[in-house]
Amino acid sequence: MTPTFAQLIRSPVLFLAFGFGSGLARKAPGTFGTIAAIPLWYGLQFLSPAAYLGVIAITFAFGCYLCGAASKKLGVHDHGGIVWDEFVGYWLTMFMAPVGWMWALYGFVLFRIFDIAKPQPIGWADRRVHGGLGIMLDDILAGIYAALVLQGTALLLDTF
């Protein structure tokens, strides 16, 4: 069951889990959810590293509850429209990323590649860990992989 936008408005849990409505996209809701995370990241990028990681920790913990509650409410584990996990995964990808729209786009592409391809242990976590933690964990791992590639690229480009 996919809720309508009117149903999202009446349910704060679904509204947040569906990324303010971005998860209602008929095609590629995870991609649209990640796109919706970009403007919010723009404000986060100016935080100190400690504050930024604090936001990641809080939104991850909150996301475990939120995604689990939305999943129960919908009666579907990890419904495609639940995109809060994409928000947090993208924000993790962009931790200490260089400033600029090209880096935001590069982080977006990297995160989507790892989130869709699910190399190990991302695929294992996606299949074996359930509930809100399971919904969040594979995107956190994809965010870590993407962040490592992004930071490696930044280091290489700074070297030359």
Beta strands, then each sheet from edge to edge (+ up, - down):
end
